[in-house]
């Protein structure tokens, strides 16, 4: 989201440096390009025209010009069969370009799954963390997005050559000069601009995740509907009172976290070997949790009692008759 918001806001500046970030319709990303495959795409992100025409609006004006066209949408990386794109069809629609490259930023799976869980919780009730862990282990998906990155690479190869696919490690991209924005400028070959030259949107950090375990606790109360922001705030304040304002949290149990790490560590090592011919040295950087991280099983009786009391106080305050006099 940070990439999409920032590149959209700086489209004119980027165009002066040979990078076209096209405005195809609603949203700062190009999510509408996935509409013919991704049935769950929100109506407000769909383009009015047939998908083939949207892709033609990418190729026809720019394919014969000396520019780089940059498209960005996470919906084109859906893995679940109900939303998986036809990569061979996409590649054919881009044939007019001299060169095509698919760039995928991959995050260590446990951190990625937690982030996805928190994003889904904004608008829906996600599966439980235990269900998410099991589905990722057995099916390779989380909310329809790939967690088995080797299988993702297999799917991409149905439409793109191995030399047309580049995987980037999220951790290293964020730690590089200029962060994720600087990394993308490097990928695009923009040497005259640095990340700090771009107009920042949301302080350079769009769509930050809410706190993890407080969201899980709020969901436990709000189901079958997602929690309202006030409920997440109450859970967050209870969590900070119980564990401290700087405590980090994880939606998984320690056992789930370790099993996921072992499983995906093996898959990621095999992927690195596969990519060695075209991306020597690629690996996913680990995302170790800091000491003192609060896991799901650490939310005990004390937390739930305090959380319940806060909710009772809020309910009483909202129903108390106004004073008269």
C-alpha positions in Angstrom: 0.0 0.0 0.0 2.9 2.4 0.7 4.3 1.8 -2.7 0.9 2.3 -4.4 0.0 5.4 -2.5 3.4 7.0 -3.0 3.8 6.2 -6.6 0.3 7.4 -7.4 1.0 10.7 -5.6 4.3 11.1 -7.5 3.2 9.9 -10.9 4.1 13.1 -12.7 7.6 13.2 -11.2 8.2 9.6 -12.0 7.0 10.1 -15.6 9.7 12.8 -16.0 12.2 10.0 -15.1 10.8 7.5 -17.5 8.5 5.5 -15.2 4.8 5.4 -16.0 2.5 4.6 -13.1 -0.8 4.6 -14.9 -4.1 5.8 -13.5 -6.5 3.2 -14.7 -9.4 3.8 -12.4 -10.4 3.6 -8.7 -7.8 3.0 -6.1 -4.1 3.9 -6.0 -3.1 0.3 -6.9 -4.1 -1.5 -10.1 -6.5 -4.0 -8.5 -9.1 -3.8 -11.3 -6.7 -5.7 -13.6 -7.5 -8.8 -11.6 -11.3 -8.5 -11.7 -11.9 -11.3 -14.3 -10.2 -13.9 -12.0 -10.7 -12.5 -8.5 -14.4 -12.8 -7.9 -14.2 -11.2 -4.4 -12.7 -8.0 -5.6 -14.6 -5.1 -4.0 -17.0 -3.4 -6.4 -15.4 0.0 -5.8 -12.1 -1.3 -7.1 -13.4 -2.7 -10.4 -13.0 -0.8 -13.6 -16.1 0.0 -15.7 -14.7 -1.5 -18.9 -14.0 -5.2 -19.8 -10.7 -6.4 -18.4 -9.2 -6.8 -21.9 -9.6 -3.1 -22.5 -8.0 -2.2 -19.2 -4.9 -4.3 -20.2 -5.0 -2.7 -23.6 -4.8 0.8 -21.9 -1.6 -0.4 -20.4 0.0 -1.7 -23.5 -1.2 0.4 -26.4 0.0 3.9 -25.3 3.3 2.8 -23.8 4.7 -0.4 -25.3 6.4 1.3 -28.2 7.9 4.1 -26.2 11.1 4.3 -24.3 9.5 4.1 -20.8 9.0 1.6 -18.0 5.4 1.0 -17.1 5.0 0.0 -13.4 1.8 -1.9 -12.3 1.2 -2.7 -8.6 -1.5 -4.8 -7.1 -1.4 -7.6 -4.5 -4.6 -9.1 -6.1 -2.5 -10.5 -9.0 -0.7 -12.7 -6.6 -3.8 -14.5 -5.3 -3.1 -18.2 -5.0 -6.4 -19.8 -4.2 -8.1 -21.3 -7.2 -11.1 -19.1 -6.7 -9.0 -16.0 -7.4 -5.8 -17.2 -9.2 -4.9 -15.1 -12.2 -4.2 -16.6 -15.6 -0.6 -15.7 -15.9 -0.3 -17.0 -19.5 -3.1 -14.7 -20.6 -1.5 -11.7 -18.7 1.8 -12.4 -20.5 0.1 -12.5 -23.9 -1.5 -9.1 -23.2 2.0 -7.7 -22.5 3.6 -9.1 -25.6 4.0 -5.7 -27.2 6.5 -4.6 -24.6 10.2 -5.3 -25.2 10.7 -6.6 -21.7 8.4 -7.8 -19.0 9.4 -8.5 -15.4 7.3 -9.8 -12.5 8.6 -8.4 -9.1 7.3 -10.0 -6.0 8.1 -8.8 -2.5 8.0 -11.7 -0.1 7.7 -11.6 3.6 8.7 -14.2 6.1 5.5 -16.3 6.3 4.6 -16.0 10.0 4.9 -12.2 9.9 3.0 -12.1 6.6 0.2 -14.3 8.0 -0.3 -12.2 11.1 -0.4 -9.0 8.9 -2.9 -10.6 6.6 -5.1 -11.7 9.6 -5.1 -8.2 10.9 -5.9 -6.7 7.5 -8.9 -9.1 7.0 -10.2 -8.3 10.5 -10.8 -4.7 9.5 -13.8 -5.7 7.4 -14.6 -9.4 8.2 -14.1 -12.1 10.9 -11.0 -14.1 9.8 -10.5 -17.7 10.6 -8.9 -18.3 13.9 -5.1 -18.2 14.2 -5.1 -22.0 14.7 -7.1 -22.5 11.5 -4.9 -20.1 9.6 -1.8 -22.0 10.7 -3.2 -25.3 9.7 -4.4 -24.1 6.3 -1.0 -22.6 5.6 0.7 -25.8 6.5 -1.5 -28.0 4.5 -2.7 -25.8 1.6 -0.1 -23.2 1.2 -2.5 -20.2 1.4 -3.5 -17.5 3.9 -6.7 -15.7 3.0 -6.2 -16.9 -0.6 -2.6 -15.5 -0.7 0.4 -17.7 -1.2 2.4 -18.8 1.8 4.2 -21.6 -0.1 6.4 -19.3 -2.2 7.8 -22.2 -4.2 4.3 -23.1 -5.3 3.8 -19.5 -6.2 6.9 -19.6 -8.4 5.5 -22.7 -10.1 2.3 -20.9 -10.9 4.1 -17.8 -12.2 6.1 -20.0 -14.5 2.9 -21.0 -16.3 3.0 -17.6 -18.0 6.5 -16.1 -17.4 10.0 -17.3 -18.0 12.3 -17.9 -15.0 14.4 -14.9 -16.1 11.2 -12.7 -16.0 10.5 -13.3 -12.3 12.3 -11.5 -9.5 11.6 -12.2 -5.8 12.6 -9.6 -3.3 13.0 -10.1 0.4 10.7 -7.8 2.4 13.1 -7.5 5.4 16.1 -6.5 3.3 14.0 -4.2 1.1 12.8 -2.3 4.2 16.3 -2.1 5.6 17.9 -0.8 2.4 18.6 2.9 1.9 15.3 4.6 1.3 13.4 1.5 2.5 10.9 -0.2 0.3 10.5 2.9 -1.8 14.2 3.2 -2.4 14.3 -0.5 -3.3 11.6 -0.2 -5.9 13.3 2.8 -7.5 16.4 0.7 -7.8 14.5 -2.1 -9.4 13.0 0.3 -11.9 16.4 1.7 -12.7 15.6 5.2 -11.5 19.1 6.5 -10.5 18.3 10.2 -10.4 15.7 10.0 -7.7 15.9 8.8 -4.1 13.0 7.9 -1.8 13.3 11.2 0.0 12.7 13.0 -3.3 9.2 11.6 -3.4 6.2 13.3 -1.7 5.4 11.1 1.3 1.9 9.8 1.9 0.9 8.9 5.5 4.4 9.6 6.7 5.7 6.9 4.3 3.8 4.1 6.0 0.4 3.5 4.6 -2.1 1.1 6.2 -0.1 0.1 9.3 -1.3 -3.0 11.1 -3.2 -2.6 14.3 -1.9 -4.4 17.4 -2.1 -8.2 17.0 -3.4 -9.8 20.2 -5.7 -6.9 21.1 -7.4 -7.4 17.7 -7.7 -11.1 18.4 -9.3 -10.4 21.8 -11.7 -7.8 20.3 -12.7 -10.4 17.7 -13.5 -12.9 20.4 -16.0 -10.4 21.8 -17.4 -9.0 18.5 -18.1 -12.1 16.6 -19.9 -12.8 14.3 -19.0 -9.3 13.1 -15.6 -7.5 13.0 -14.8 -5.3 15.9 -15.4 -1.6 15.9 -12.4 0.7 16.4 -13.5 1.5 20.0 -13.5 -2.2 21.0 -10.0 -2.6 19.6 -8.9 0.5 21.6 -10.3 -1.0 24.8 -8.5 -4.3 24.1 -5.3 -2.4 23.3 -5.4 -0.3 26.5 -6.1 -3.5 28.6 -3.2 -5.2 26.9 -0.8 -2.3 27.6 -2.0 -2.1 31.2 -1.3 -5.9 31.5 2.0 -6.2 29.6 3.4 -2.6 29.1 3.0 -0.1 26.3 5.9 -1.4 24.3 5.1 -5.1 24.4 5.0 -6.9 21.1 2.4 -9.7 20.5 1.8 -12.7 18.2 -1.5 -14.2 17.3 0.0 -17.7 17.3 0.9 -19.9 20.2 4.6 -20.7 20.7 4.0 -24.3 19.4 2.2 -23.0 16.3 5.0 -20.4 15.7 7.7 -23.0 15.9 5.9 -25.5 13.6 5.3 -22.8 11.0 8.9 -21.7 11.2 10.2 -25.3 10.6 7.8 -26.0 7.8 8.4 -22.8 5.8 12.1 -22.7 6.6 12.4 -26.0 4.7 10.3 -24.7 1.7 12.1 -21.4 1.6 15.5 -23.1 1.5 14.4 -25.2 -1.4 13.1 -22.1 -3.2 16.5 -20.4 -2.7 18.2 -23.3 -4.4 15.8 -23.2 -7.3 16.3 -19.4 -7.8 20.1 -19.6 -7.6 20.6 -19.7 -11.4 18.8 -16.3 -11.9 19.0 -14.8 -8.4 22.1 -16.1 -6.7 22.2 -15.4 -3.0 18.4 -14.9 -2.6 17.0 -15.9 0.7 14.2 -14.8 3.0 15.5 -13.0 6.0 14.2 -14.3 9.3 11.8 -12.2 11.4 12.7 -13.1 14.9 10.3 -11.8 17.6 11.9 -9.7 20.3 12.4 -11.1 23.8 9.2 -10.7 25.9 6.8 -11.1 22.9 3.4 -12.0 24.2 1.9 -15.1 22.5 -1.7 -16.1 22.4 -1.6 -18.5 25.3 -0.2 -15.6 27.5 -3.5 -13.8 27.6 -4.7 -15.3 30.8 -7.5 -14.7 33.4 -6.1 -11.4 34.5 -6.3 -9.9 31.0 -9.8 -11.1 30.4 -11.1 -9.9 33.8 -9.7 -6.4 33.2 -11.0 -6.3 29.6 -14.5 -7.4 30.8 -14.4 -4.7 33.5 -13.5 -2.0 31.0 -16.4 -3.1 28.7 -18.8 -3.1 31.7 -17.7 0.5 32.6 -18.1 1.6 29.1 -21.6 0.1 28.8 -22.7 1.6 32.1 -21.4 5.0 31.0 -23.2 4.9 27.7 -26.5 3.8 29.3 -26.4 6.1 32.4 -29.2 8.7 32.3 -27.8 12.3 31.8 -27.8 14.4 34.9 -30.5 17.0 35.3 -30.7 19.9 37.6 
